[in-house]
């Protein structure tokens, strides 16, 4: 990876790491449903002119949604992208917004790093993917890390923090499902269409809900609005473009390493700007989760064999 490409990766990690801080600040004022709905609508509006420019530039009448001619019909592609909009955008964004009302930004960003673990589990269970013994050990290590992270928040009572942890687990497992679904049904589809199409689909789904869930605008502070716009435009719309740009120029394996950088920024922003506390559970949990992800995805093995 070139230095310029690595810089893009770090910028993306910082943008996505900041998203947990933005949600943590905005969620109490907007509420989970309104925050997630606004996020999807504003992000879709951010991507719309870019998509429109691409369509006009490439001539609408001759535009092909796939990189592989005749691989799928446009109707099939649109249908799969809409499903992805629900499983990879609408539901997870709501779940993370709900979690932000109860959990620290740094904690949520670390839990988000378990996405590749869920991708491996769901791939093995539902998509006939094979796991090596090292990958299985990585899964075990990663989920032990989740337990270590959560141990001081777990309770026999169904508290807000327990609900938040379950919400994040559901969201990351849906990300894992979406990754496998996209690989199965959308391989060869232009990344810009996957990014913008999934956001458009989720935005259309949430728009009617937004009308009935938005709190009185007079009760929302200008700072909360700033956090929402930053979350939607920068940490969602622009981040999607940057992520798929990295995939295009550096490959999906290198792009996946952003998973390891996001918690660093998420914890840092939470500590500096939100006065969130660090403890030994967080440090050990991060180490276990990220080591588990490295082993499960095979990145650690690849790096060792290349030396």
N, C-alpha and C positions, 0 to 999 in steps of 0.2 A: 504494500500500500504506500502510495506517495505521501510526502508530508502534507500536501494540500488536501488530499483525501482524508488523511487522519484528522486534520483540523476540522473538516466538515463533520466528521464523526463526533468529535468532542463538542462542537457547537450543537449538534442534534441532541446529544446526551444532556447538555446544559438546558436546552429548551424543554425537553421532556421532563427533566428533573424539576424544573421550575413549575411545571404544570400541577404538581402535587401541592406546592405552596399556594398557587393561584386558587385551586379548589378548596383548600383548607380555609382560606380567607373568605371566599365568596359563598360557599355552600350554606353557612348558617343564615345568611341574609336572603338568599334566593330560594333555598330549599333544593333538595336533590333533583326533583323532576324538572323544575324550571331551569336550573343550572345546566343540566344535561341537554335539555331541549334547545336553549339558547346557544350552547356550545356547538351543537351540530348545525343549526341554521346559519350562524355566523361563519363557521368554518366552510360550509358549502358555498356561501356567498363569496368567500375569499378565493376559492378554487374556480368559481364559475367563469370569471373573465379569462383565466389562464386556459381553461378547457375550450372556451369559445374561440380564443385566438388560435389554438391548435387545430380546431375543426375547420376554421376559415382558411388557415394556411394550407391545410392538406386537402381542401375541397370536400365538402360534405357528401357529395354524390359518389365520390370514389373512395370514401373513407372506410377502412377496414378495422374493426375493433381488435383484431388479433394480429400477432406478429407472424403467425403461421397461416398462410392462406388456406381457406376452406376447412380449418380445424374445427370450428364451431360456427353455428349461425349467430347472427347478432342477437336474435331473440333469446337463445340459450345463454349467451354471455350476459345479457342484461338481467335475466332471471337469477343466475348464480351471483351476480354482483349485488342484487337486491337482498338475497339471503345473507350475503357477507355484511351488508349494511346493518342488518339486524343483529347478527351474532358478533360482529367485530367492532361495531360503533354504538348502535342505539342502547342495547342492554348493558354492555360493559361501562359505557360512559355514565349511565344512570347509577350503576352499582358503585363506581368509584366516587361519584358525587355524593352518594349516600354515605359511603365510608368516611368521606372527608368531614362529615359532621361529627364524627366520633373518634377518629384516629389521627395521630400526628402525620404530617406530610412525609417526614423521613421514613416512618414505619411503612406507610403505604407504598412508597417508592421501592423499598427493599422487597416487599411482598410481590410487587410487580415483576421483579426479576425472576420469579418462579415460572413465568410464562413458558419458557422452553421445556421445563420439567413436565408441565401439563401437556404440552404439544407432543412430547415423547410418549407419555402414558396413553393419551387418546389415540395417537397414531398406532400404537401397538394393539389397543383394544378394539378400535373401530375401523382402522384403515390398513390392517395387515402389515404394519411396519415391524421390523425386527429390532430387538434390543440386544446389544452385547452384554456380557456379564459386567463389564466396566460401566456401561450405561445404567444398568439396574442398580449397581452400587451407588452411582451418582444420584439417581432418583432417591434412594434411601437417605443418602447424606443430605440432599436438598430439603427433603420434607422434615428431617430431624432439625434442620436449621429453622424451618418455619415454626416448629414447636418451641424451639429455644427463644425465638423472637417473641412469641405470643404468650409465653408461660406466665408472665406477670400480668397479663390482661385477661387470661382465661378464668372463667368462673362457672360454678354450677348454675348460677342464675343467668337468664338470657339478657345480659346487660347490653348497653349501646355499643360498647367496645367489642363484645363477642359478635354482635350483629355486623359490625363493621368488618371484622376479620372474615366472617363468612361471606360478606358481600365481595371483598377483594378476591377471595379464593374462587368464588363463582365467576368473577370477571376474568381472572387470569386463565381459568379453565376454558372459558369461552374463546379467549384469544388463542389458546392451544388448539381448540376445535376449528377455529376459523383458518389457522395456518394450514392445517391438514386439508380442510375443505378447499381452500384456494389452490393448494398444490394439486389436488385431484381434479378440480373442475375448471381452473382458470390459468393453468400453465400456458404460456404463449400469448396471453392477453396483455396489451400495453399497460404498464404500471399506472400511467396517468388516469386511465379509465377506471382501474380498480379503486384508486384512491378517491377520485372525485365522484365516481358512480356510487360507491358505498356510502359516502357522506351525503350525497343527494337523496339516496333512498331512505336513509335514517332520518334526514331532516324532514322529508315529506311525511314520514310516519309520525314524527314528534310534533309537527307544526300544529295540528288540531289540539293536541294535549297541552301545548304551550299556552294556548288561549285561555284555558281553564285553570292553569296551575300558577301563572305568574302572580306573585304577590303585588300589593299596591306599590306602584313605582316610587311613590313619595317616601316609602319606608326603607328604600335601598340607598345606601350611601354611594357617593361618586367613586370612592375607592373600591367598593365591591364591583361596580361597573367596569372600572379599569382592570381589575383582576379577571373579570369575565371576558373582556375583549382580548386581553393578553392570552388567556387560555384558549380562546376560540381561533383567533387570527394567527397568533405566533405558534403556540404549542400544539395546535391541531392542523390548521390549514397549511401554513408554511412548513411545519415539521413533516407533514405527509409528503410534500414535494421534495424536501431535502432527503428524506429517507429513501424514496424511490430513485432519486438521483444517485445516491450512494450505491444502491443495489445495481443500477445500470453501469456505473463506472468501476465499482470495486468488487461486485459480486455479493450474493446473499450471505455467504459465510462471514465475510468481513462486516457487512451491515449488522449482522446479528450480535457482534461484539458490543454494540451500543447498550445491550442489556446489562453488561457489567459496569458501565460507566454511569448509568442513570442513578443508581442508589447513592453514589458518591455525591452527586450534585443535589439529589433530593434531601439527603441528610444534612449536607452543608447549608443549603438554603433554609431548611427548617430550624437548624441550630442558630444561624446568624440572624435571620429576620423574624422568626416566630418564637425564639427563645425555647425551643424544644430541647429536652434533656437527653444526653447520651448516657448509656450504661453498658455494663459488660455483656448483657444479653444481646444488645443490638450488635456489638462488635463481633461476638462469637456467631450470632445468627447470620450476619452478612458473610462471614468467612465460610460457613457451612453451605449456605445457599449458593454462593457464587462458585465454590469448588464443585458442588453437585451439578450445577449447570454446565460447567466446563467439561466434566466427565460425561454427562449425559449427551451433550451435543457433539462430543468427540473432538472439540477444539484443543483440549489439553493433550490428547493422544497425538493429534496432527502436529502440534507444535513440538512435542518431544521427538517425534520421528523425523522432523525436518532439520534438527540440529546436527 
